[in-house]
Amino acid sequence: MTVRARSTVLAAGAAATALVLAGCGGGTETGDAGASAAPSASPPLEPIPAIKTADVKPLVGRWVGPAADYFQFKADGTGVWVKNGKRLWSGTAIPEGGGAYRFSWQGGDPKAASYWGVSLTGKSTELVFAGTSQKYTKAAAQKGKTAGHEGKG
């Protein structure tokens, strides 16, 4: 890997972390002490809609990024974003249609956070995180492993 490529990957990782800390209050939806209330200019969060397994089926599995981070989603739409063993986000991927999914935030549906979600491209072989435009590839399923969420946090 060249110095330029390494610095690009490091910058993308730093941007993603900054986005999480600034845009999501620094916590997860389960009520971390670092979580803050939504900015007053934002509309109130809606309840998370019922998620159909068929709508999230293409998203299910682990998606690995170049900055040693990954997204992992289950058939019920729940997911995590993990980097260096720390959960940066956990919640629900809400289908928007056309291979796009917005992420729940602090237990609700923001409906308007276009940067806080992912899109599948092509034949659903690549996932793009809207927050950083970072691309993730689907990891091959490991025999005998379940699609549970891993990582500390």
Backbone as JSON Lines, residues from 0, in Angstrom:
{"i":0,"aa":"M","n":[0.86,-1.18,0.0],"ca":[0.0,0.0,0.0],"c":[0.9,1.23,0.0]}
{"i":1,"aa":"T","n":[0.58,2.19,-0.82],"ca":[1.39,3.39,-0.89],"c":[1.06,4.33,0.25]}
{"i":2,"aa":"V","n":[1.92,5.31,0.46],"ca":[1.7,6.3,1.52],"c":[0.41,7.07,1.25]}
{"i":3,"aa":"R","n":[0.18,7.42,-0.01],"ca":[-1.03,8.17,-0.36],"c":[-2.3,7.35,-0.06]}
{"i":4,"aa":"A","n":[-2.27,6.06,-0.44],"ca":[-3.43,5.21,-0.18],"c":[-3.67,5.06,1.31]}
{"i":5,"aa":"R","n":[-2.58,4.87,2.09],"ca":[-2.72,4.75,3.54],"c":[-3.31,6.01,4.15]}
{"i":6,"aa":"S","n":[-2.84,7.16,3.71],"ca":[-3.36,8.4,4.28],"c":[-4.81,8.61,3.9]}
{"i":7,"aa":"T","n":[-5.22,8.15,2.71],"ca":[-6.61,8.26,2.31],"c":[-7.49,7.38,3.19]}
{"i":8,"aa":"V","n":[-7.02,6.16,3.44],"ca":[-7.77,5.24,4.31],"c":[-7.86,5.8,5.72]}
{"i":9,"aa":"L","n":[-6.75,6.33,6.23],"ca":[-6.76,6.9,7.58],"c":[-7.68,8.12,7.65]}
{"i":10,"aa":"A","n":[-7.66,8.95,6.62],"ca":[-8.53,10.13,6.6],"c":[-10.0,9.71,6.56]}
{"i":11,"aa":"A","n":[-10.31,8.68,5.79],"ca":[-11.7,8.2,5.71],"c":[-12.14,7.65,7.07]}
{"i":12,"aa":"G","n":[-11.25,6.93,7.74],"ca":[-11.59,6.41,9.06],"c":[-11.81,7.53,10.07]}
{"i":13,"aa":"A","n":[-10.96,8.54,10.0],"ca":[-11.12,9.69,10.9],"c":[-12.4,10.44,10.6]}
{"i":14,"aa":"A","n":[-12.73,10.58,9.32],"ca":[-13.97,11.27,8.94],"c":[-15.18,10.49,9.43]}
{"i":15,"aa":"A","n":[-15.12,9.17,9.3],"ca":[-16.24,8.35,9.75],"c":[-16.43,8.47,11.26]}
{"i":16,"aa":"T","n":[-15.34,8.42,12.0],"ca":[-15.43,8.55,13.45],"c":[-15.96,9.92,13.84]}
{"i":17,"aa":"A","n":[-15.47,10.97,13.17],"ca":[-15.95,12.32,13.47],"c":[-17.43,12.44,13.17]}
{"i":18,"aa":"L","n":[-17.87,11.83,12.07],"ca":[-19.28,11.85,11.7],"c":[-20.13,11.19,12.78]}
{"i":19,"aa":"V","n":[-19.65,10.05,13.25],"ca":[-20.4,9.34,14.29],"c":[-20.49,10.19,15.54]}
{"i":20,"aa":"L","n":[-19.37,10.76,15.96],"ca":[-19.38,11.53,17.2],"c":[-20.17,12.83,17.07]}
{"i":21,"aa":"A","n":[-20.11,13.47,15.93],"ca":[-20.81,14.75,15.75],"c":[-22.28,14.54,15.42]}
{"i":22,"aa":"G","n":[-22.56,13.59,14.53],"ca":[-23.92,13.43,14.03],"c":[-24.79,12.54,14.87]}
{"i":23,"aa":"C","n":[-24.19,11.73,15.7],"ca":[-24.99,10.77,16.45],"c":[-24.83,10.95,17.94]}
{"i":24,"aa":"G","n":[-24.22,12.0,18.39],"ca":[-24.09,12.24,19.82],"c":[-23.04,11.39,20.49]}
{"i":25,"aa":"G","n":[-22.29,10.59,19.75],"ca":[-21.2,9.82,20.31],"c":[-21.63,8.54,20.99]}
{"i":26,"aa":"G","n":[-22.91,8.22,21.03],"ca":[-23.35,7.01,21.69],"c":[-24.11,6.11,20.76]}
{"i":27,"aa":"T","n":[-24.61,5.01,21.33],"ca":[-25.44,4.11,20.55],"c":[-26.88,4.29,20.98]}
{"i":28,"aa":"E","n":[-27.73,3.57,20.34],"ca":[-29.15,3.72,20.62],"c":[-29.57,3.14,21.96]}
{"i":29,"aa":"T","n":[-28.69,2.45,22.62],"ca":[-29.06,1.82,23.87],"c":[-28.86,2.72,25.07]}
{"i":30,"aa":"G","n":[-28.55,3.99,24.85],"ca":[-28.5,4.93,25.96],"c":[-27.14,5.09,26.59]}
{"i":31,"aa":"D","n":[-26.06,5.08,25.82],"ca":[-24.73,5.32,26.37],"c":[-24.7,6.67,27.07]}
{"i":32,"aa":"A","n":[-23.84,6.81,28.05],"ca":[-23.73,8.06,28.79],"c":[-23.31,9.21,27.89]}
{"i":33,"aa":"G","n":[-22.58,8.94,26.8],"ca":[-22.11,9.99,25.9],"c":[-23.16,10.45,24.9]}
{"i":34,"aa":"A","n":[-24.31,9.8,24.84],"ca":[-25.32,10.16,23.86],"c":[-25.97,11.48,24.24]}
{"i":35,"aa":"S","n":[-26.29,12.26,23.22],"ca":[-26.96,13.53,23.47],"c":[-28.27,13.57,22.72]}
{"i":36,"aa":"A","n":[-29.09,14.53,23.04],"ca":[-30.38,14.67,22.38],"c":[-30.18,15.15,20.96]}
{"i":37,"aa":"A","n":[-31.18,14.91,20.12],"ca":[-31.12,15.36,18.73],"c":[-31.07,16.88,18.71]}
{"i":38,"aa":"P","n":[-30.38,17.46,17.73],"ca":[-30.35,18.92,17.63],"c":[-31.77,19.47,17.52]}
{"i":39,"aa":"S","n":[-31.99,20.65,18.09],"ca":[-33.33,21.21,18.14],"c":[-33.88,21.53,16.75]}
{"i":40,"aa":"A","n":[-33.02,21.72,15.76],"ca":[-33.48,22.02,14.41],"c":[-34.02,20.79,13.7]}
{"i":41,"aa":"S","n":[-33.72,19.59,14.22],"ca":[-34.16,18.36,13.6],"c":[-35.6,18.06,13.96]}
{"i":42,"aa":"P","n":[-36.35,17.48,13.01],"ca":[-37.71,17.08,13.34],"c":[-37.67,15.91,14.33]}
{"i":43,"aa":"P","n":[-38.74,15.7,15.08],"ca":[-38.73,14.59,16.04],"c":[-38.61,13.25,15.33]}
{"i":44,"aa":"L","n":[-38.03,12.29,16.03],"ca":[-37.86,10.95,15.47],"c":[-39.2,10.24,15.41]}
{"i":45,"aa":"E","n":[-39.43,9.53,14.33],"ca":[-40.62,8.71,14.16],"c":[-40.34,7.32,14.72]}
{"i":46,"aa":"P","n":[-41.4,6.54,15.01],"ca":[-41.17,5.14,15.39],"c":[-40.56,4.37,14.21]}
{"i":47,"aa":"I","n":[-39.77,3.37,14.51],"ca":[-39.17,2.55,13.45],"c":[-40.28,1.7,12.84]}
{"i":48,"aa":"P","n":[-40.41,1.72,11.5],"ca":[-41.45,0.92,10.86],"c":[-41.14,-0.57,10.96]}
{"i":49,"aa":"A","n":[-42.16,-1.4,10.75],"ca":[-41.95,-2.84,10.73],"c":[-41.05,-3.18,9.55]}
{"i":50,"aa":"I","n":[-40.08,-4.02,9.78],"ca":[-39.12,-4.39,8.74],"c":[-39.46,-5.79,8.24]}
{"i":51,"aa":"K","n":[-39.62,-5.92,6.92],"ca":[-39.89,-7.22,6.31],"c":[-38.56,-7.87,5.94]}
{"i":52,"aa":"T","n":[-38.42,-9.14,6.28],"ca":[-37.19,-9.87,6.0],"c":[-36.81,-9.77,4.53]}
{"i":53,"aa":"A","n":[-37.77,-9.87,3.64],"ca":[-37.49,-9.81,2.2],"c":[-36.88,-8.47,1.8]}
{"i":54,"aa":"D","n":[-37.24,-7.39,2.5],"ca":[-36.73,-6.07,2.17],"c":[-35.27,-5.86,2.56]}
{"i":55,"aa":"V","n":[-34.8,-6.61,3.55],"ca":[-33.41,-6.45,4.0],"c":[-32.52,-7.64,3.62]}
{"i":56,"aa":"K","n":[-33.1,-8.63,2.97],"ca":[-32.34,-9.83,2.61],"c":[-31.03,-9.53,1.89]}
{"i":57,"aa":"P","n":[-31.0,-8.6,0.91],"ca":[-29.72,-8.33,0.23],"c":[-28.66,-7.71,1.15]}
{"i":58,"aa":"L","n":[-29.07,-7.14,2.26],"ca":[-28.17,-6.46,3.18],"c":[-27.56,-7.42,4.21]}
{"i":59,"aa":"V","n":[-28.21,-8.55,4.43],"ca":[-27.81,-9.48,5.5],"c":[-26.39,-10.0,5.29]}
{"i":60,"aa":"G","n":[-25.61,-9.95,6.36],"ca":[-24.24,-10.44,6.34],"c":[-23.28,-9.37,6.8]}
{"i":61,"aa":"R","n":[-22.0,-9.65,6.59],"ca":[-20.95,-8.72,7.01],"c":[-20.37,-8.04,5.77]}
{"i":62,"aa":"W","n":[-20.21,-6.72,5.88],"ca":[-19.66,-5.89,4.81],"c":[-18.39,-5.25,5.34]}
{"i":63,"aa":"V","n":[-17.26,-5.57,4.73],"ca":[-15.96,-5.16,5.23],"c":[-15.43,-3.97,4.43]}
{"i":64,"aa":"G","n":[-14.92,-2.97,5.15],"ca":[-14.37,-1.77,4.53],"c":[-12.86,-1.76,4.55]}
{"i":65,"aa":"P","n":[-12.26,-0.84,3.8],"ca":[-10.8,-0.77,3.72],"c":[-10.14,-0.18,4.96]}
{"i":66,"aa":"A","n":[-10.9,0.39,5.88],"ca":[-10.33,1.02,7.08],"c":[-10.46,0.11,8.3]}
{"i":67,"aa":"A","n":[-10.46,-1.21,8.07],"ca":[-10.57,-2.2,9.15],"c":[-11.85,-2.02,9.95]}
{"i":68,"aa":"D","n":[-12.92,-1.62,9.29],"ca":[-14.23,-1.53,9.93],"c":[-15.21,-2.38,9.14]}
{"i":69,"aa":"Y","n":[-16.38,-2.64,9.73],"ca":[-17.38,-3.42,9.02],"c":[-18.78,-3.09,9.52]}
{"i":70,"aa":"F","n":[-19.73,-3.34,8.64],"ca":[-21.15,-3.32,8.97],"c":[-21.6,-4.77,8.98]}
{"i":71,"aa":"Q","n":[-22.52,-5.11,9.88],"ca":[-23.08,-6.45,9.89],"c":[-24.57,-6.34,10.16]}
{"i":72,"aa":"F","n":[-25.36,-7.02,9.34],"ca":[-26.81,-6.94,9.43],"c":[-27.44,-8.32,9.54]}
{"i":73,"aa":"K","n":[-28.53,-8.39,10.31],"ca":[-29.32,-9.62,10.47],"c":[-30.59,-9.53,9.63]}
{"i":74,"aa":"A","n":[-31.29,-10.65,9.5],"ca":[-32.5,-10.73,8.68],"c":[-33.65,-9.88,9.21]}
{"i":75,"aa":"D","n":[-33.59,-9.46,10.48],"ca":[-34.65,-8.6,11.02],"c":[-34.36,-7.12,10.81]}
{"i":76,"aa":"G","n":[-33.24,-6.82,10.13],"ca":[-32.88,-5.43,9.84],"c":[-31.94,-4.81,10.85]}
{"i":77,"aa":"T","n":[-31.71,-5.48,11.98],"ca":[-30.8,-4.91,12.98],"c":[-29.36,-5.02,12.47]}
{"i":78,"aa":"G","n":[-28.55,-4.05,12.88],"ca":[-27.18,-4.05,12.42],"c":[-26.25,-3.32,13.36]}
{"i":79,"aa":"V","n":[-24.96,-3.46,13.07],"ca":[-23.92,-2.77,13.82],"c":[-22.87,-2.27,12.84]}
{"i":80,"aa":"W","n":[-22.15,-1.23,13.26],"ca":[-20.98,-0.75,12.55],"c":[-19.86,-0.79,13.58]}
{"i":81,"aa":"V","n":[-18.8,-1.55,13.29],"ca":[-17.73,-1.81,14.24],"c":[-16.39,-1.43,13.65]}
{"i":82,"aa":"K","n":[-15.56,-0.77,14.45],"ca":[-14.17,-0.47,14.08],"c":[-13.31,-0.69,15.3]}
{"i":83,"aa":"N","n":[-12.25,-1.44,15.13],"ca":[-11.32,-1.74,16.22],"c":[-12.03,-2.28,17.46]}
{"i":84,"aa":"G","n":[-13.02,-3.14,17.26],"ca":[-13.73,-3.75,18.37],"c":[-14.73,-2.85,19.06]}
{"i":85,"aa":"K","n":[-14.93,-1.64,18.58],"ca":[-15.88,-0.71,19.2],"c":[-17.07,-0.48,18.28]}
{"i":86,"aa":"R","n":[-18.25,-0.52,18.88],"ca":[-19.46,-0.23,18.11],"c":[-19.58,1.28,17.89]}
{"i":87,"aa":"L","n":[-19.63,1.66,16.62],"ca":[-19.82,3.06,16.29],"c":[-21.31,3.36,16.12]}
{"i":88,"aa":"W","n":[-22.07,2.36,15.73],"ca":[-23.52,2.49,15.58],"c":[-24.13,1.12,15.76]}
{"i":89,"aa":"S","n":[-25.31,1.07,16.34],"ca":[-26.11,-0.15,16.34],"c":[-27.56,0.28,16.26]}
{"i":90,"aa":"G","n":[-28.34,-0.45,15.52],"ca":[-29.74,-0.09,15.35],"c":[-30.39,-0.89,14.25]}
{"i":91,"aa":"T","n":[-31.23,-0.22,13.47],"ca":[-32.01,-0.87,12.43],"c":[-31.79,-0.19,11.09]}
{"i":92,"aa":"A","n":[-31.62,-1.0,10.05],"ca":[-31.54,-0.49,8.68],"c":[-32.97,-0.46,8.15]}
{"i":93,"aa":"I","n":[-33.44,0.72,7.77],"ca":[-34.82,0.9,7.33],"c":[-34.83,1.01,5.81]}
{"i":94,"aa":"P","n":[-35.48,0.06,5.12],"ca":[-35.48,0.08,3.65],"c":[-36.17,1.34,3.1]}
{"i":95,"aa":"E","n":[-35.51,1.94,2.08],"ca":[-36.08,3.1,1.39],"c":[-36.46,2.76,-0.04]}
{"i":96,"aa":"G","n":[-36.08,1.57,-0.5],"ca":[-36.33,1.16,-1.88],"c":[-35.11,1.4,-2.74]}
{"i":97,"aa":"G","n":[-35.02,0.67,-3.84],"ca":[-33.92,0.84,-4.77],"c":[-32.56,0.5,-4.2]}
{"i":98,"aa":"G","n":[-32.5,-0.37,-3.19],"ca":[-31.22,-0.76,-2.59],"c":[-30.68,0.23,-1.59]}
{"i":99,"aa":"A","n":[-31.5,1.22,-1.18],"ca":[-31.06,2.2,-0.19],"c":[-31.7,1.91,1.16]}
{"i":100,"aa":"Y","n":[-30.94,2.16,2.23],"ca":[-31.4,1.93,3.6],"c":[-30.94,3.11,4.45]}
{"i":101,"aa":"R","n":[-31.84,3.67,5.24],"ca":[-31.45,4.7,6.2],"c":[-31.33,4.01,7.56]}
{"i":102,"aa":"F","n":[-30.51,4.58,8.43],"ca":[-30.27,3.97,9.73],"c":[-31.12,4.63,10.8]}
{"i":103,"aa":"S","n":[-31.63,3.81,11.71],"ca":[-32.32,4.35,12.87],"c":[-31.3,5.09,13.72]}
{"i":104,"aa":"W","n":[-31.79,5.97,14.56],"ca":[-30.92,6.78,15.4],"c":[-31.59,6.96,16.75]}
{"i":105,"aa":"Q","n":[-30.89,6.66,17.81],"ca":[-31.38,6.76,19.18],"c":[-32.76,6.12,19.33]}
{"i":106,"aa":"G","n":[-32.95,4.96,18.69],"ca":[-34.18,4.2,18.83],"c":[-35.34,4.67,17.98]}
{"i":107,"aa":"G","n":[-35.12,5.64,17.1],"ca":[-36.2,6.15,16.25],"c":[-35.77,6.24,14.8]}
{"i":108,"aa":"D","n":[-36.72,6.65,13.97],"ca":[-36.5,6.79,12.54],"c":[-36.35,8.27,12.19]}
{"i":109,"aa":"P","n":[-35.14,8.71,11.82],"ca":[-34.95,10.13,11.53],"c":[-35.59,10.58,10.22]}
{"i":110,"aa":"K","n":[-35.84,9.68,9.31],"ca":[-36.46,9.94,8.0],"c":[-35.72,10.94,7.13]}
{"i":111,"aa":"A","n":[-34.91,11.82,7.66],"ca":[-34.3,12.88,6.86],"c":[-32.77,12.84,6.85]}
{"i":112,"aa":"A","n":[-32.14,11.92,7.52],"ca":[-30.68,11.9,7.59],"c":[-30.11,11.12,6.42]}
{"i":113,"aa":"S","n":[-30.07,11.72,5.25],"ca":[-29.63,11.03,4.04],"c":[-28.19,10.55,4.13]}
{"i":114,"aa":"Y","n":[-27.36,11.19,4.96],"ca":[-25.97,10.77,5.11],"c":[-25.84,9.59,6.06]}
{"i":115,"aa":"W","n":[-26.88,9.22,6.74],"ca":[-26.8,8.18,7.76],"c":[-27.5,6.93,7.27]}
{"i":116,"aa":"G","n":[-26.87,6.26,6.31],"ca":[-27.42,5.05,5.74],"c":[-26.47,4.48,4.71]}
{"i":117,"aa":"V","n":[-26.94,3.43,4.02],"ca":[-26.12,2.76,3.02],"c":[-26.95,2.48,1.77]}
{"i":118,"aa":"S","n":[-26.25,2.24,0.67],"ca":[-26.87,1.85,-0.59],"c":[-26.11,0.66,-1.15]}
{"i":119,"aa":"L","n":[-26.85,-0.25,-1.76],"ca":[-26.23,-1.37,-2.44],"c":[-26.08,-0.99,-3.9]}
{"i":120,"aa":"T","n":[-24.95,-1.37,-4.51],"ca":[-24.71,-1.04,-5.9],"c":[-24.69,-2.31,-6.75]}
{"i":121,"aa":"G","n":[-24.87,-2.12,-8.02],"ca":[-24.78,-3.23,-8.97],"c":[-25.66,-4.39,-8.59]}
{"i":122,"aa":"K","n":[-25.07,-5.54,-8.51],"ca":[-25.8,-6.77,-8.16],"c":[-25.72,-7.04,-6.66]}
{"i":123,"aa":"S","n":[-25.79,-5.97,-5.88],"ca":[-25.72,-6.06,-4.41],"c":[-24.41,-6.66,-3.93]}
{"i":124,"aa":"T","n":[-23.33,-6.39,-4.64],"ca":[-22.03,-6.91,-4.25],"c":[-21.18,-5.85,-3.56]}
{"i":125,"aa":"E","n":[-21.66,-4.62,-3.56],"ca":[-20.92,-3.53,-2.93],"c":[-21.9,-2.65,-2.16]}
{"i":126,"aa":"L","n":[-21.48,-2.23,-0.98],"ca":[-22.29,-1.37,-0.13],"c":[-21.55,-0.04,0.01]}
{"i":127,"aa":"V","n":[-22.26,1.07,-0.11],"ca":[-21.65,2.39,0.03],"c":[-22.29,3.09,1.22]}
{"i":128,"aa":"F","n":[-21.45,3.49,2.19],"ca":[-21.92,4.24,3.35],"c":[-22.02,5.7,2.95]}
{"i":129,"aa":"A","n":[-23.21,6.27,3.04],"ca":[-23.43,7.64,2.58],"c":[-22.65,8.67,3.38]}
{"i":130,"aa":"G","n":[-22.35,8.38,4.64],"ca":[-21.64,9.34,5.49],"c":[-20.24,9.66,5.03]}
{"i":131,"aa":"T","n":[-19.57,8.69,4.4],"ca":[-18.18,8.89,3.98],"c":[-17.95,8.52,2.52]}
{"i":132,"aa":"S","n":[-18.96,8.02,1.85],"ca":[-18.85,7.48,0.48],"c":[-17.87,6.3,0.43]}
{"i":133,"aa":"Q","n":[-17.58,5.71,1.58],"ca":[-16.69,4.57,1.69],"c":[-17.41,3.33,1.13]}
{"i":134,"aa":"K","n":[-16.68,2.49,0.42],"ca":[-17.24,1.28,-0.18],"c":[-16.86,0.06,0.65]}
{"i":135,"aa":"Y","n":[-17.81,-0.85,0.8],"ca":[-17.64,-2.07,1.57],"c":[-17.99,-3.26,0.68]}
{"i":136,"aa":"T","n":[-17.28,-4.36,0.86],"ca":[-17.57,-5.56,0.09],"c":[-18.09,-6.64,1.03]}
{"i":137,"aa":"K","n":[-18.95,-7.48,0.5],"ca":[-19.56,-8.52,1.31],"c":[-18.55,-9.63,1.59]}
{"i":138,"aa":"A","n":[-18.41,-9.96,2.85],"ca":[-17.5,-11.03,3.26],"c":[-18.17,-12.37,2.97]}
{"i":139,"aa":"A","n":[-17.38,-13.33,2.58],"ca":[-17.91,-14.66,2.33],"c":[-18.42,-15.25,3.63]}
{"i":140,"aa":"A","n":[-19.57,-15.9,3.57],"ca":[-20.14,-16.54,4.76],"c":[-19.23,-17.67,5.19]}
{"i":141,"aa":"Q","n":[-19.01,-17.76,6.5],"ca":[-18.17,-18.81,7.04],"c":[-19.04,-19.97,7.48]}
{"i":142,"aa":"K","n":[-18.69,-21.15,7.06],"ca":[-19.46,-22.35,7.39],"c":[-19.47,-22.56,8.9]}
{"i":143,"aa":"G","n":[-20.65,-22.79,9.45],"ca":[-20.78,-23.03,10.87],"c":[-20.91,-21.79,11.71]}
{"i":144,"aa":"K","n":[-20.8,-20.61,11.11],"ca":[-20.94,-19.35,11.85],"c":[-22.35,-18.82,11.66]}
{"i":145,"aa":"T","n":[-22.86,-18.17,12.68],"ca":[-24.15,-17.51,12.56],"c":[-23.93,-16.07,12.18]}
{"i":146,"aa":"A","n":[-24.99,-15.42,11.76],"ca":[-24.89,-14.01,11.33],"c":[-25.14,-13.07,12.5]}
{"i":147,"aa":"G","n":[-24.68,-13.45,13.68],"ca":[-24.88,-12.6,14.87],"c":[-23.94,-11.41,14.85]}
{"i":148,"aa":"H","n":[-24.2,-10.47,15.72],"ca":[-23.36,-9.29,15.82],"c":[-22.16,-9.62,16.68]}
{"i":149,"aa":"E","n":[-21.01,-9.25,16.19],"ca":[-19.78,-9.46,16.95],"c":[-19.17,-8.12,17.27]}
{"i":150,"aa":"G","n":[-18.21,-8.13,18.12],"ca":[-17.54,-6.87,18.49],"c":[-17.89,-6.5,19.92]}
{"i":151,"aa":"K","n":[-17.02,-5.73,20.51],"ca":[-17.22,-5.31,21.89],"c":[-17.98,-4.0,21.9]}
{"i":152,"aa":"G","n":[-18.63,-3.73,22.97],"ca":[-19.18,-2.42,23.04],"c":[-20.48,-2.34,23.64]}
